[in-house]
Amino acid sequence: MARRHHKRRGREETPGLDVTTFLNLMVVLIPFLLISAVFSRITIMELSVPTSSGGAALNKPNFAIEVIVRKAGLEIANGFSVEAAIPKKDDQYDMDMLSQILMRLKDRYPDKKDATVLMEPEIEYDYLVQVMDVVRGATVLVEGSEEAAGMVLFPDISIGDAP
């Protein structure tokens, strides 16, 4: 019986991983992304959250400014009843009318700094931001010139769900 001698194959070395092409890509890609990055300004608005404690509310007048955003339009309430209703104009909320009414309220209550924005659940977030911008301040024309000046209305804004 003849024995067959099998050639023993030498262990083949696995080739090393060539990462030079990947490194070349990273060397080009990272500076390109850093140069073309758009740096956006992020604004953080401080909101006051309503508290459940009622002890301090006894000393203050119970007048509250509430802007209620509904599908049909905007409502301005005093905490007890609706004082003004602003219907939508061309399927858009009438922010100019809201601003005028809020400026009249600021004239009546100059020391008032807080307001509440209440929204129905189906309303888009963009409308919340627009209403909050109008409630925080308005742009008015300075008498005797054509320049516009910013007027702070109610900077302390609370948000919540509409009843």
Secondary structure, 3 states (H helix, E strand, C coil): CCCCCCCCCCCCCCCCCCCHHHHHHHHHHHHHHHHHCCCCCCCCCCECCCCCCCCHHHCCCCCCCEEEECCCEEEEECCCCEEEEEECECCECCHHHHHHHHHHHHHHCCCCCEEEEEECCCCCHHHHHHHHHHHHEEEEECCCCCCEEEEECCCEEEEEECC
